[in-house]
């Protein structure tokens, strides 16, 4: 069995450094993890380009459903070209139709803009009505991996569906569980899924924001911060 890898999602420079210090094997680079992750800024991409581990950038122009019009797709194509320009190792994308099915046309267009850059299909797949068809489509489009919580809030809750996706993939594409995975919950996930990599935030609550910052709407409460000690502990638990 190959060594399991830990991918840590981060959304700022401090988080990037903490993930590296904790021993993350790969970084998912985002902004705004509080809404599931948005496209990181060029400045953060530039910092991440210096990282000693592979960095894959989230391409998501706004919060909410993964329903994209022409303007959204043009923006995402430009962001993908920016990622490639900084020399980052991959992208993380997803798109749905209103009924939850993966938007094959949008995904094919974004992958074309990536020009062969490795791509992960993100948790847009957790919204699909037919997960087997979605796995097959991801394979046919050429995705490298699928990030999923099994259609549930956490990967532990969606464990059986993830196991079914892994069986459907049959080695054609990597299935990577993520969402709510901690040192306390990773054990049963690995016991059930065996040879999978893990995606986690490894975060801790940040300091309380000053009252005037909250009152003026510059924050909504304490922000979670990537914790190098939690990265290290989760890696150790993964074996």
C-alpha positions as CSV (number, residue, x, y, z in Angstrom):
1,X,0.0,0.0,0.0
2,X,1.4,3.4,-0.9
3,X,1.8,6.1,1.7
4,X,-1.4,8.1,2.3
5,X,-1.0,11.8,1.6
6,X,-2.5,14.7,3.6
7,X,-3.9,17.7,1.6
8,X,-4.5,20.8,3.7
9,X,-6.8,23.6,2.6
10,X,-5.6,27.1,3.5
11,X,-6.9,30.6,2.8
12,X,-4.1,33.0,3.8
13,X,-0.3,33.4,4.1
14,X,-0.2,32.3,7.7
15,X,-2.2,29.2,6.9
16,X,0.1,28.3,4.0
17,X,3.1,28.5,6.3
18,X,1.4,26.5,9.1
19,X,0.4,23.7,6.7
20,X,4.0,23.5,5.4
21,X,5.4,23.5,8.9
22,X,3.0,20.8,10.0
23,X,4.1,18.5,7.1
24,X,1.2,18.8,4.7
25,X,1.9,16.8,1.5
26,X,-0.2,19.0,-0.7
27,X,-1.9,22.4,-0.3
28,X,-5.4,23.4,-1.6
29,X,-5.0,27.2,-1.9
30,X,-8.2,29.2,-1.4
31,X,-9.6,32.4,-0.1
32,X,-12.7,32.5,2.2
33,X,-12.7,29.0,3.6
34,X,-15.6,30.1,5.7
35,X,-17.8,29.7,2.6
36,X,-16.1,26.6,1.3
37,X,-13.2,28.3,-0.4
38,X,-13.0,30.8,-3.3
39,X,-10.3,31.6,-5.8
40,X,-7.1,32.9,-4.0
41,X,-5.6,36.3,-4.8
42,X,-2.6,36.5,-7.2
43,X,-0.5,37.7,-4.3
44,X,-1.2,34.5,-2.3
45,X,-0.6,32.4,-5.4
46,X,2.8,34.1,-5.7
47,X,3.7,33.1,-2.2
48,X,2.4,29.6,-2.7
49,X,4.6,29.2,-5.8
50,X,7.6,29.2,-3.4
51,X,6.1,26.3,-1.3
52,X,8.2,23.1,-1.1
53,X,5.1,20.9,-1.7
54,X,2.6,20.8,-4.6
55,X,-0.1,23.5,-4.5
56,X,-3.5,23.2,-6.2
57,X,-5.6,26.4,-6.4
58,X,-9.4,26.6,-6.0
59,X,-11.1,28.2,-8.9
60,X,-14.5,29.4,-7.6
61,X,-15.5,33.0,-8.4
62,X,-18.2,33.5,-5.6
63,X,-20.0,31.8,-2.8
64,X,-23.2,29.9,-3.3
65,X,-24.2,27.2,-5.8
66,X,-21.8,26.1,-8.5
67,X,-24.0,27.5,-11.3
68,X,-22.0,29.6,-13.7
69,X,-22.9,31.8,-16.6
70,X,-20.7,33.1,-19.5
71,X,-19.2,35.9,-17.4
72,X,-18.4,33.5,-14.6
73,X,-16.7,31.1,-16.9
74,X,-14.6,33.7,-18.6
75,X,-13.4,34.9,-15.1
76,X,-12.6,31.3,-14.2
77,X,-10.7,30.8,-17.4
78,X,-8.6,33.9,-16.6
79,X,-8.0,32.7,-13.1
80,X,-6.8,29.3,-14.4
81,X,-4.4,31.0,-16.7
82,X,-3.1,33.0,-13.7
83,X,-2.6,29.8,-11.7
84,X,-0.6,28.3,-14.6
85,X,1.4,31.5,-14.9
86,X,2.6,31.2,-11.3
87,X,3.6,27.6,-11.9
88,X,1.2,26.1,-9.4
89,X,0.7,22.3,-9.8
90,X,-3.0,22.0,-10.2
91,X,-6.5,23.4,-10.0
92,X,-9.7,22.5,-8.1
93,X,-13.0,23.1,-10.0
94,X,-16.6,22.1,-10.1
95,X,-19.8,23.1,-11.8
96,X,-23.4,21.9,-11.7
97,X,-26.7,22.3,-13.6
98,X,-29.7,23.6,-11.6
99,X,-30.9,20.0,-11.1
100,X,-27.5,19.1,-9.5
101,X,-26.0,17.2,-12.4
102,X,-22.4,18.1,-13.2
103,X,-22.2,20.7,-16.0
104,X,-20.2,18.8,-18.5
105,X,-19.9,21.7,-20.9
106,X,-18.6,24.1,-18.3
107,X,-16.2,21.6,-16.9
108,X,-14.8,20.7,-20.3
109,X,-14.3,24.3,-21.0
110,X,-12.4,25.0,-17.8
111,X,-10.3,21.9,-18.3
112,X,-9.4,23.1,-21.8
113,X,-8.3,26.4,-20.3
114,X,-6.1,24.4,-17.9
115,X,-4.2,22.9,-20.9
116,X,-3.3,19.7,-19.1
117,X,-2.8,21.1,-15.6
118,X,-3.9,18.4,-13.2
119,X,-7.5,19.0,-11.9
120,X,-9.5,18.0,-8.9
121,X,-13.3,17.9,-9.1
122,X,-14.5,19.5,-5.8
123,X,-17.6,18.9,-3.7
124,X,-19.9,20.0,-6.5
125,X,-20.2,16.2,-6.8
126,X,-21.9,16.1,-3.4
127,X,-24.9,17.8,-5.0
128,X,-25.5,15.3,-7.9
129,X,-28.5,13.1,-8.1
130,X,-26.6,10.1,-9.7
131,X,-23.2,9.8,-8.1
132,X,-22.1,6.8,-10.3
133,X,-22.8,8.8,-13.5
134,X,-20.9,11.7,-12.0
135,X,-17.8,9.5,-11.2
136,X,-17.9,8.2,-14.8
137,X,-18.2,11.7,-16.2
138,X,-15.2,12.9,-14.1
139,X,-13.2,10.0,-15.5
140,X,-14.1,10.7,-19.1
141,X,-13.3,14.4,-18.7
142,X,-9.8,13.6,-17.4
143,X,-9.9,14.7,-13.8
144,X,-7.1,13.4,-11.6
145,X,-9.2,13.1,-8.4
146,X,-12.6,13.8,-6.8
147,X,-12.9,15.5,-3.4
148,X,-16.1,14.4,-1.6
149,X,-17.9,14.2,1.7
150,X,-20.2,11.6,0.2
151,X,-23.1,14.1,-0.1
152,X,-23.1,14.7,3.7
153,X,-21.9,17.6,5.9
154,X,-18.9,15.5,6.9
155,X,-16.9,12.7,5.3
156,X,-17.6,10.4,8.3
157,X,-21.3,10.8,7.8
158,X,-21.0,10.1,4.1
159,X,-18.6,7.2,4.5
160,X,-20.7,4.5,2.9
161,X,-21.4,6.7,-0.2
162,X,-17.7,7.5,-0.5
163,X,-16.9,3.7,-0.3
164,X,-19.4,3.2,-3.2
165,X,-17.7,6.0,-5.2
166,X,-14.3,4.3,-4.6
167,X,-15.7,1.0,-5.9
168,X,-17.2,2.7,-8.9
169,X,-13.9,4.5,-9.6
170,X,-12.1,1.1,-9.7
171,X,-8.7,2.7,-9.9
172,X,-9.7,5.0,-12.8
173,X,-9.7,8.2,-10.7
174,X,-8.6,9.0,-7.1
175,X,-11.4,9.5,-4.6
176,X,-10.3,11.8,-1.7
177,X,-12.6,12.2,1.4
178,X,-12.8,15.6,2.9
179,X,-14.9,17.8,5.3
180,X,-14.8,17.6,9.0
181,X,-11.9,15.2,9.1
182,X,-9.8,15.4,12.3
183,X,-7.4,13.3,14.3
184,X,-10.5,12.0,16.1
185,X,-12.5,11.0,13.0
186,X,-9.9,9.9,10.5
187,X,-9.5,6.4,12.0
188,X,-12.8,4.9,11.0
189,X,-12.5,6.6,7.6
190,X,-9.2,5.0,6.9
191,X,-10.4,1.7,8.3
192,X,-13.3,1.6,5.8
193,X,-11.6,3.2,2.8
194,X,-8.0,2.0,3.2
195,X,-5.8,3.4,0.3
196,X,-7.1,7.0,0.1
197,X,-5.5,10.4,0.7
198,X,-7.2,12.8,3.1
199,X,-8.3,16.4,2.8
200,X,-8.6,18.5,5.9
201,X,-8.4,22.1,7.2
202,X,-6.6,21.2,10.4
203,X,-7.9,24.5,11.9
204,X,-8.4,26.0,15.3
205,X,-10.5,29.0,16.3
206,X,-8.6,32.3,16.0
207,X,-8.6,35.2,18.4
208,X,-11.8,37.2,19.1
209,X,-12.2,40.2,16.8
210,X,-12.4,43.7,18.3
211,X,-15.9,44.9,18.9
212,X,-15.5,47.9,16.5
213,X,-14.3,45.5,13.7
214,X,-17.4,43.4,14.2
215,X,-19.7,46.4,14.5
216,X,-18.5,47.8,11.2
217,X,-19.0,44.5,9.4
218,X,-15.3,43.8,8.8
219,X,-15.7,40.3,10.4
220,X,-18.5,38.1,11.5
221,X,-16.7,36.5,14.4
222,X,-13.5,34.6,15.2
223,X,-11.8,33.2,12.1
224,X,-10.5,29.7,12.0
225,X,-6.7,29.4,11.5
226,X,-4.7,26.6,10.1
227,X,-2.9,24.9,13.0
228,X,0.5,23.4,12.4
229,X,0.2,21.1,15.4
230,X,-3.1,19.7,14.1
231,X,-1.5,19.1,10.7
232,X,1.3,17.2,12.3
233,X,-1.1,15.2,14.6
234,X,-3.3,14.2,11.7
235,X,-0.3,13.1,9.6
236,X,0.9,11.0,12.5
237,X,-2.5,9.4,12.9
238,X,-2.7,8.6,9.2
239,X,0.5,6.5,9.6
